[in-house]
Amino acid sequence: MKETFGDPAEVLGLKWIDITNNVVIINRPCKGHLPRQLEVSNKLLSMLNSLPKTSERIFPTKYSNMLWGFIQLRKRTAEIQKNPRLLAIEFRTFRHWAGTMIAHHTNGNSLTVKKLLGHKRIENSMKYIGMINFKNDDFEETTATTPEEVRSLGKAGWVKYDEMTFNGTQMHFYRKPKRFGKLDA
């Protein structure tokens, strides 16, 4: 669920034929979601391939059985860790976490959130955009004075947020979330 951003029912309905190379195809979406193809890691593929292939479905069980096992594991873990907040985690929590992280990493791009989560309506994706709360210190900042610098910063993903003239020189102020700094390399 973490890598496919799938609803629990979508993930439980996956079949072995839905996996091709590094792509998982969600052909049986639920709750009015759209079918989609998502690239996944080699680690996930190796974990899935280590499961027994006794059925055409990857997880040949019912949702109620998976939920019961998850609730028991969650209770034990909360007791061992002495952390009652773990009891609030549900299967859907992974999907909501993923939607929020996609929104954060794409700087609030609602169309990307909509596409990856398989939403039919943009309104369903907007709740994840509203959860982003950038603080001023969460940004790297820089300036540009020439058209070449402006163009270069725009191509690199910097966002212009202000413009001023100092001693006859027009300054363009840009910023981007610090989290994206390592992605440019």
HELIX and SHEET records of a PDB file:
HELIX    1   1 PRO A    8  LEU A   12  1                                   5    
HELIX    2   2 TRP A   16  ASP A   18  5                                   3    
HELIX    3   3 ASN A   42  ASN A   49  1                                   8    
HELIX    4   4 TYR A   63  GLN A   81  1                                  19    
HELIX    5   5 PRO A   84  ALA A   88  5                                   5    
HELIX    6   6 PHE A   91  HIS A  105  1                                  15    
HELIX    7   7 SER A  110  LEU A  117  1                                   8    
HELIX    8   8 ILE A  122  ILE A  129  1                                   8    
HELIX    9   9 ASN A  136  ASP A  138  5                                   3    
HELIX   10  10 PRO A  147  LYS A  155  1                                   9    
HELIX   11  11 LYS A  178  ASP A  184  5                                   7    
SHEET    1   A 3 ILE A  19  THR A  20  0                                        
SHEET    2   A 3 VAL A  23  ILE A  26 -1                                        
SHEET    3   A 3 ARG A  36  GLU A  39 -1                                        
SHEET    1   B 3 PHE A 139  ALA A 144  0                                        
SHEET    2   B 3 THR A 169  PRO A 177 -1                                        
SHEET    3   B 3 VAL A 159  PHE A 166 -1                                        
END                                                                             
